Amino acid sequence: MRKISIAASLILISSSVAMADSGSIKEAFSKGKTSGDITVYTESKDLAVGTDTGFTAGSVGITYETDSVNGFSAKVGFRANTEITEENNGDYKASMTNSSNLTEANIKYTYDKATVIAGRQAIELEWLGDYNDAVVAVLDYIPNTSLVMGYTNRQAEINLNTNNTFTETTKDGAYVIDAKFTGLENVELNPYYYSAPKVADFYGFKASYDVDMFGLTAHYAASNEDVSTTKDGDIYNLEGRLNIAGVSFALGYVATDKDGGVGSISAWGDSINPMDDGTNVYGTDAKTTYGTIGYTIGSLGLSALYSDTDYGTNSNTDELNLIANYSFTDELSANITYVDYDDTATANDYDKLFASVTYAF
């Protein structure tokens, strides 16, 4: 599922380039860098059944990262959201559990081709995302291979329209091993394995091939569930991409297990669902066909996404996303997104419009 997020993952950055350390802790703090954004966000939702909702909010995110000293550096960040207006009493709180949250608080150590980050951090892997209380190691010792190993025990989604409380991933946390191999020209191979003790183990493999004009992706994942009431799940995704005269096209297909859906695979993040909502893409016996088209004209980016999902027994979901992004300057940008969602099995039909203006520094 697509999420509005300012945060960028640290753990996929290669650590193969040696860092120039500061001479002291005081110098490391004085050479530290601050970044962030100030954003106004608004959304309105027109429901086919029920009361329409909407709110406007302000959001501020700030992070500060020290320079390194003897390979060590530290980072801290937060995001605060505040209500400006709401259509109905409670619309804002329905999205914002908290008014502010500590998003990052971690220590990073880099030595040679290894980086270890311990503490609260942003993570972006195939099935692990958002902000996590975690320990993550990125190892680049194997030629053409980046190996990520991590453990997370708490997680929260925090962005422009959501500010959740950190909660346990599971009682015993979750472990991940993720490898990316790029030794073949234009090819990336990505095997991975996740383990959540007493909940589930799941594994997968993703292969991508990309050149200037086109690309292909094949992705498969399956779970072994430990809870008797949860059936094993699996999912596969095939996608083709084409770039012609500056226009990008993609056509894809997603299918899940006829009995268990995806099981626990999407419990802590996801990367396959291309839509803003896509509620039923990971449902039981769900088959989704989707297509996208995108074009950039100067500072204006335009894209359209459409998906059709058949799930359950004679149930169907259609979703259309129309997105426009415009950069006024390197720092100031705007986004507007329209969503049309229709579900034949429920009364959950709606139109949604959300927009944001962001100043990043």
N, C-alpha and C positions, 0 to 999 in steps of 0.2 A: 504494500500500500504506500502511495506517495505521501510524504510528510513535509510540511513547511519547516525548514530548519536552516539556521545560520551556521551551526557548528560544523566544522570539518574534521574528519577523523585524522588522528595523528599516527595511528599504528601502521598505516600502509606506506609511510614515508621511509625510503631506504636510509639506513644509517651507515652506508659504506664510506661516506666522506667524513674525514676526521674533522672535529670541531676545534676551533681556536678558543681555548679556555681563558677565562678571566684569571687574574692573579690572586684574587681574594674574594670572599663572600660579599664584602661590601662593594667591590667593583662589579661583581656579577649582578647585584641588585641595581646598581646605578646604570648598567648597560641593558637592563631588562626592557622588554617591549610591551606596550599596551595596545590592544585592539578591541574592536567592538562595533556595535550598531545601535542606532536609535530608530525605531520603527513605529509607524501608526498602521494598525491592522483593522479591517472591518469585514464582517461577513453577515449575510442574510440568507435564510433558508425558507423556501416556500413549500410547505407540505401539502400533499394531496388530501391527507386526512390528519386532523389535529391542528394545533396552534402554531402558526409561523413563528420563527425565532430569529434572533440576530443581536449582534453587539459590536461595539467599536472599542478598541483598547490600544493603549500605548505600551511599548515594550522596549526595554533597554538591556543589552547584553554587553558585558565587559570582561575581558580576560587580560591577565598580566603574566608574562613568562620571563623569568630571570635569564641572564646569560649563563653559560656553564662554567663551573669551576671544578677541576679535576674530574671532568666527565659528568658531573651532577648538575641538574637544573631543576627548577620548581615552577609550577604553574597553578594559578587560582583563577576562578571565573564564577560569574553569577548571571542570572537572568531575572529581571523583575518585570511584572506585567501589572497594569492598572486599568480599571474600567473607566471609559469615557462616557459611553451611553449604552443602553440595552433596550431591546424592543419589549421584552417582558421581564418582570422581576425574576431573577434567577438564571437568565440566559447566559450571563457571563460566568457565573460560578459553575454552571454545568460543564464548561470547558476548563476553567481555571480552578483546580483544587487549591493551589497556593498562589499567593501574590508575588512571591519571590522564592528563589531556590539557588543553592550553591551547586553549580553545574560541574565545576572542575576543581580539584585540589589534589595534586599529585606530584611525585618526585620522579624524575627521569634520569637514568644513568646510561651513558653511551660509551662503549669501549670497542675499538676496532670495528667489526661488522655486526655488533650486537647492541640492541637497545632494550632496556627494561623500563616500563612505566608502572608505578605502583600508586594506587589511590583512585579517586574519582576522575573519570575520563570519558571522552567521546570515543565510541567504537563503531565501525562500519564494516561488518563482514556479511556473508551471505545470509546468515540466520541469527545474527547478533548485532543489535544496533542501539541507538539512543545513548544515554549517559549511564555509566556503570561504575559501581565500586568494584575495582578489579585489579588484577596483576597481569600484565601482558608483556611478552618478550617477542621481539622481532629479530630473527637471525638470518644473516645474509652470507653465511660461510660457504654454502653449496653454490657452485657456479650457476648463474641464470635462475636461481631459486630464492624466493623469499619465504621463510617459514615463520608463521605466527603461532605462538602457544599462549593460552590465557585461561584465567579463572575469574568468574564473576559471581558475586553473591547478592548484589542488590542492583536495581535498575529503575530508571524513570524516563518518561518521555517529556521533554521540555523544549518548547519552541515558541513561535509567535502566538499560537492559539491554544496551546496546551501547557499546563505547568503542574505535573503530577508529583505525588509524594514517592520517594524511593521505597520500593518494596522488595522482598526477597524474590530472587529468581526461582529458587526452590529452597527447602530447608537446608540442603547440603551444597547449594550453589550449582554451577554448571561449568564444565571444562570444554575447551575447544583447541583443536589443532587444524591449522589451515595453511596449505602450501600453494604457491603460485610459481609455475615453471614457464619461462619464456625463452628457452633455448632453441626453439624452432621458429624460423622466420614467420612473422605475422600471426603466430599462434600463441595462445595462453592456455595452459592446463591448470585446473584448480581442484584438486581433491581436498576433502575436509572431513572431520569427524567431531561430533559433539557428544558429551556425556553428562547427563544430569542424574546423579545417583538416586535410585529408587523411583525415578520418574520415566526416563527414556534414554536410549542411545540412538543417534541418527547420524547418517553419513551421506556423502554425495560426491558428485564429480561434475565439473563444468568445463566445457571446452569451447573456446572462441577462436574464430579466424577472421581477421580484419585487414583489408587493404583500402586504398583511397576510395574506390567506388562501391565496394560492397563488403558485407560481413555476415557470418553465420555463427549461431550459438546453439549448443545442445547441453541441456542441464538435467540431471536426475538426482533425486534424493529419496531416502527411505528411512523409516524409523522402526526400532524395536521397543515397544512400550512395556514398562514394568507394572503399570497400574491395570488391574484386571478389567476395569470398566472402560478402558481406552484401547481401541483396536489399533494395530499397526497401520501406518500410513505410508503413502509414497506420492511423489509428484514428478512430472517431467515437463520440460519447456523446450520448445523448438522455436527459433526466431531467425528470420532473414532480414538483412538491412541493405539499403541501396541509396547511393548519393549521386544525384544527377543535377548538374548546373546549379549547385547550391541548395537543392531541395533534398531533404532526407526522408526516406520512407522506411517503415518497418512493418513486418507482418509476422505474427506469432501465434502459437497454440500452446495451451496449458491444460493438463489433465491430472486428476487426482484419483486416489484409490476408490474403488466402488463401495467399499465397506468402511474404511477408516479415514477417508479424506487424507489430510496430511498428518494426522496424529498430533504429536507435540512439536512438530518441526518448526512451525511459525510462531511459537509461544513467546520468543524473545527478540523478534525482529524478522524482516523478510526483505527479499530483493526481487522476486519474480513478478509480483502483482504490479502492472504498469499504471493502474488507475488511481484516481484520488480516493475513491471509496473501494470498489471491488470487493464488497463484503463476502460474496459467495465464491470467489475465485478459489479459495482454499476449502470449500465445503466438500461434503461427501459426494463422490461420483460426479465431480464438477468438470465440465469441459468448456474451456474459454478460447474463443478466437478473438484476436485483437489486431488493430492496425493503427499506425501513427504516421503523421506527416508533419514536417517542420521546415521553416524557412526563416532566414535572417536577412533583414534589409537594414544595413547600417547599424544603428543602435537598437533597432526593433527586432525582437524575436517572436515568431508566431508558431504555434503548434496545435494540432488537433489529435485527440486520441479517442478511439471508439472500441468498445468490447461487447461481446455477446456471450453470456454464460448460461449453459444448460446444467441444471443440478437437480438432485433429488428425483422426484417423480413428476414429470411434466411441469417443471418449474424453470423460469427463465428470467435473467436479468440483462437489461441493456443499459449501457452507460456511455455518455459522451462528455469529454472534457475539452474545453477550448481555452487556450492559455496565451497570454501576451505579456512579454517582458520588455521594458524600455530602460535604457541607461542614459540619464541626462548628462552625467559626468562619471568619472571613475568611481566616485564615492556615492552619488545619488542615483537611485533606481526605483522603478515601480513595477508591480506585478498585478495582473488581474486574471482571475480564473472563473470560468462558468462550468457548472456541473449539472447535467440532466441525468437523473437516475430513475429507472423504472423496473419494478419487480412484480412479476405476474402472480407470485405465490403469497405476497403480503400486501399490506397497504403502505409499505415503506417507499412511496414514490415522492420525489421532491426535485426541485430546482434549487441550486445554491450558487451564490455569487460571492466571491471573496477577493479582496484587494489589499495591497500593502504598499507603502512608500517607505524606503529604507535609506538612511544615511549611514554608511559604513566607514570606519576609520581604523 
